[in-house]
Amino acid sequence: MAPNFLQGLLEALANPEADPNLRRRALRVYGLFLLGLKGCFLLLLAPFLPQAPYPPLLFLAVIGMAWLHLQARSALEEEAPLGPLIAVGLGAGAFFFLGVLGLLLRPFGLFLLPLGLGAFWLFLRRGEEGLNAGTRGS
């Protein structure tokens, strides 16, 4: 039953004329899958990343997040059917990026992990808005 359910969600996500609530749910499942995958990779990397208290890494985090945000906005505007998927993928990438930098800057840099979750949530919301805009435009 679970593979059929997931297959139905993915088909609804690919079909712009499917039920908007089902498409939104599918986007959330896709985003949570990516977030869980990236979180598992962070857990696996944590013991191997050295502590590197190098303050310019915080500047790199800010620049990287600004660039990812611009990429997500651009994808939502230009990549018509796949823009929301790209934005959610970039949100998961932002979580991973900030997570790695947070692990390098630990113990104080660990505050970047909740910021990464916030960035993922923001990109997921933007992706959902992009889904809604795509259904209204049809």
C-alpha positions, 0 to 999 in steps of 0.5 A: 500500500505504501509504494502505491501511495508514494507513487500517487503522490509523485504523479500528483506532483508532476501533474499540474491539474491534480488536486492542489492539496494532494500536490502540496502534500506531495511536495511536503513529503518530497521535502521531508525525505530530502531533509531526512536524507541530508540530516542522516548525512550530517550525523554520519559526517559529525564525528569526522569533521574537525572543529575549525573555529575560523570566524570568516566561515560565518561570512561564508554561511551568509553569502552561501545562504543569500546565493541559495535564496536567489537561486530558489527565487529564480527557479520559482520564476523561470522553471515553470513546472519544476520550480517548486521542486527545485526550491525545496531541493535548494532548501534541503541543500541550505540545511546541509550547507549550514549544518556542515558549517555549524559542525565545523564551527562547533560548539558556537556554530551549532546555532546554524543548524536551526537556521538551516531548518528555518531556511528549509521551511522558508524554501518549502513555503515558497515552493508551496506558493509556487505550486498554488500560483501554477494552479491559479494560472491554468 
